[in-house]
Amino acid sequence: MIESIDLGTCDGCGVCLLVCPMDVIRVDEGGRYVIAYHDDCMSCFACELECRRGSIRVEPQRARRPSLLVAAAGAIGSTGDARDEAAPKADSHGSGETR
């Protein structure tokens, strides 16, 4: 996750704005580059790698987010398997027809 932008060494080139896929960095009213959406950073290191002044520090660890699959399973039903809910059901007489 992006940790800091050293405003003492940042020259305002704007490369970080161009390479960030999550639009985490913005320019404030004073023309300073700031971390506007800290939690959206996906730790891809693009800003840190492309910063020619070495002004950006990205921490490789980030907090784990809740699993989207677990949340979806709770919304689907008791089996927790979306495939079970989407699969056609055979009739109870064994004829192979689906309902």
GUDOTOR-15457 format. One record per residue: residue in one letter; x negated, y, z negated of N, C-alpha, C, O in turn. Coordinates in steps of 0.05 Angstrom, whole numbers, padded with zeros to 5 digits, always signed. Layout:
BEGIN
AXYZXYZXYZXYZ ...
//
This chain:
BEGIN
M-00017-00023+00000+00000+00000+00000-00018+00025+00000-00039+00025-00013 I-00010+00045+00014-00026+00070+00016-00028+00082-00012-00008+00085-00026 E-00052+00088-00020-00057+00098-00047-00062+00128-00048-00051+00142-00065 S-00077+00138-00029-00084+00167-00030-00094+00178-00004-00103+00163+00014 I-00091+00204-00001-00103+00219+00021-00120+00240+00007-00110+00257-00008 D-00146+00240+00013-00164+00260+00001-00162+00285+00017-00173+00288+00039 L-00148+00305+00006-00144+00330+00020-00170+00347+00022-00171+00365+00038 G-00190+00339+00006-00216+00353+00008-00231+00345+00033-00248+00361+00043 T-00226+00321+00043-00241+00312+00067-00223+00311+00092-00233+00309+00114 C-00197+00310+00088-00178+00309+00111-00180+00334+00128-00179+00357+00117 D-00184+00331+00154-00186+00354+00172-00161+00359+00188-00160+00377+00205 G-00139+00345+00181-00113+00350+00194-00111+00342+00223-00096+00354+00238 C-00127+00322+00231-00127+00314+00259-00101+00301+00268-00094+00303+00292 G-00086+00289+00250-00060+00277+00256-00060+00249+00266-00039+00238+00273 V-00083+00236+00267-00085+00208+00277-00068+00190+00259-00055+00172+00269 C-00069+00195+00233-00053+00178+00214-00023+00179+00221-00009+00159+00218 L-00014+00202+00229+00015+00205+00236+00021+00188+00260+00043+00176+00262 L+00003+00187+00279+00007+00172+00304+00006+00142+00300+00021+00128+00314 V-00012+00132+00283-00016+00104+00281+00001+00090+00260+00004+00065+00261 C+00014+00104+00242+00030+00091+00221+00056+00081+00233+00072+00097+00242 P+00060+00054+00233+00085+00043+00244+00109+00048+00227+00132+00045+00236 M+00105+00056+00201+00127+00060+00183+00133+00089+00177+00151+00095+00161 D+00118+00107+00190+00123+00136+00186+00121+00145+00157+00137+00160+00147 V+00100+00134+00143+00096+00139+00115+00085+00166+00109+00091+00178+00088 I+00068+00176+00126+00054+00202+00122+00068+00224+00136+00077+00221+00159 R+00071+00247+00123+00083+00271+00134+00066+00295+00129+00047+00294+00113 V+00072+00317+00142+00059+00342+00137+00078+00360+00121+00101+00364+00129 D+00069+00370+00098+00087+00386+00081+00087+00415+00091+00074+00422+00111 E+00102+00432+00077+00105+00460+00085+00079+00475+00086+00076+00495+00101 G+00060+00467+00070+00034+00480+00070+00014+00469+00090-00009+00478+00090 G+00023+00450+00107+00005+00439+00127-00013+00416+00116-00031+00407+00130 R-00007+00407+00092-00023+00385+00080-00010+00358+00087+00014+00356+00088 Y-00027+00339+00092-00018+00312+00097-00011+00298+00071-00028+00297+00053 V+00013+00288+00068+00022+00276+00043+00035+00248+00048+00044+00243+00070 I+00034+00232+00027+00048+00206+00028+00077+00211+00021+00084+00215-00002 A+00094+00211+00041+00122+00218+00037+00139+00193+00030+00158+00196+00015 Y+00132+00170+00040+00148+00146+00036+00130+00123+00027+00126+00104+00041 H+00119+00127+00004+00099+00108-00008+00108+00079-00007+00093+00062+00002 D+00133+00074-00015+00143+00046-00016+00147+00033+00011+00150+00009+00013 D+00148+00049+00032+00152+00038+00059+00126+00027+00071+00127+00013+00092 C+00104+00034+00060+00078+00025+00070+00076-00006+00070+00082-00018+00050 M+00068-00017+00093+00066-00046+00095+00037-00055+00094+00031-00078+00101 S+00019-00038+00086-00010-00045+00083-00022-00056+00108-00037-00075+00107 C-00017-00043+00131-00028-00052+00156-00057-00041+00160-00072-00050+00177 F-00064-00021+00144-00090-00008+00144-00095+00009+00169-00118+00019+00172 A-00076+00013+00187-00081+00029+00211-00090+00057+00204-00109+00067+00217 C-00077+00070+00185-00085+00098+00179-00113+00099+00167-00129+00116+00175 E-00120+00080+00150-00146+00080+00138-00168+00074+00159-00189+00086+00159 L-00163+00055+00176-00182+00047+00196-00187+00069+00217-00209+00072+00226 E-00166+00083+00224-00168+00103+00245-00176+00131+00235-00183+00148+00251 C-00175+00135+00209-00182+00162+00198-00212+00166+00202-00229+00152+00190 R-00220+00185+00219-00248+00190+00225-00264+00202+00202-00288+00201+00202 R-00249+00213+00182-00263+00225+00159-00263+00206+00135-00275+00213+00114 G-00249+00184+00136-00248+00165+00114-00232+00177+00090-00237+00171+00067 S-00212+00193+00097-00196+00207+00076-00173+00191+00065-00162+00199+00044 I-00167+00168+00077-00143+00153+00068-00153+00127+00055-00170+00113+00066 R-00140+00120+00033-00146+00095+00019-00120+00079+00018-00099+00088+00008 V-00122+00054+00027-00100+00035+00026-00108+00012+00008-00130+00000+00011 E-00091+00005-00010-00095-00018-00028-00084-00043-00015-00060-00042-00006 P-00099-00064-00014-00089-00088+00000-00066-00102-00014-00052-00118-00001 Q-00062-00098-00039-00041-00111-00054-00016-00093-00054-00018-00069-00057 R+00007-00105-00052+00032-00091-00055+00051-00108-00071+00049-00133-00071 A+00070-00095-00083+00089-00110-00099+00106-00128-00081+00112-00121-00058 R+00113-00151-00091+00129-00170-00075+00158-00160-00075+00169-00152-00096 R+00170-00160-00052+00198-00153-00050+00215-00178-00054+00204-00201-00050 P+00240-00176-00061+00257-00199-00064+00260-00213-00037+00260-00200-00016 S+00262-00239-00037+00265-00254-00012+00292-00248+00001+00313-00248-00012 L+00291-00242+00027+00316-00236+00041+00332-00262+00045+00357-00262+00046 L+00318-00285+00046+00332-00310+00050+00347-00318+00025+00369-00329+00027 V+00336-00313+00002+00350-00319-00023+00376-00302-00025+00397-00312-00033 A+00373-00276-00018+00396-00258-00019+00418-00267+00001+00442-00267-00005 A+00409-00276+00025+00428-00285+00045+00442-00311+00036+00466-00314+00041 A+00427-00328+00023+00438-00354+00014+00460-00349-00006+00481-00363-00005 G+00456-00330-00023+00477-00324-00043+00502-00313-00030+00524-00317-00040 A+00499-00299-00008+00522-00287+00006+00536-00308+00022+00560-00305+00028 I+00522-00329+00031+00534-00349+00049+00551-00369+00033+00573-00375+00041 G+00540-00379+00012+00556-00399-00003+00538-00416-00021+00515-00410-00025 S+00549-00437-00031+00535-00453-00051+00512-00469-00040+00494-00475-00055 T+00512-00476-00014+00491-00493-00004+00465-00477+00000+00443-00487-00002 G+00468-00451+00005+00445-00434+00009+00432-00439+00036+00409-00429+00041 D+00445-00453+00054+00433-00458+00080+00451-00447+00102+00474-00457+00106 A+00442-00426+00115+00459-00413+00135+00466-00432+00158+00487-00429+00170 R+00448-00451+00163+00454-00471+00184+00478-00487+00177+00493-00494+00196 D+00482-00494+00152+00506-00510+00144+00531-00494+00150+00551-00506+00158 E+00531-00468+00144+00555-00452+00148+00561-00448+00177+00584-00446+00185 A+00540-00447+00194+00544-00441+00223+00549-00466+00239+00559-00465+00262 A+00542-00490+00229+00545-00515+00244+00574-00523+00247+00590-00519+00228 P+00581-00533+00271+00609-00542+00274+00614-00567+00256+00596-00583+00252 K+00638-00569+00246+00646-00591+00228+00659-00613+00244+00677-00608+00261 A+00651-00638+00240+00664-00661+00252+00690-00666+00238+00693-00660+00214 D+00710-00677+00253+00735-00683+00240+00732-00706+00221+00712-00721+00223 S+00750-00709+00202+00747-00730+00181+00753-00758+00191+00750-00777+00176 H+00763-00761+00216+00770-00787+00226+00748-00800+00242+00751-00823+00252 G+00725-00787+00244+00702-00798+00258+00704-00798+00288+00689-00813+00301 S+00722-00783+00300+00725-00783+00329+00703-00767+00342+00700-00768+00367 G+00687-00752+00327+00666-00736+00338+00675-00708+00348+00658-00692+00356 E+00701-00704+00347+00710-00677+00355+00703-00657+00333+00703-00664+00310 T+00699-00633+00342+00693-00612+00322+00717-00594+00319+00735-00592+00337 R+00718-00581+00297+00741-00563+00292+00732-00534+00293+00748-00516+00290 
//
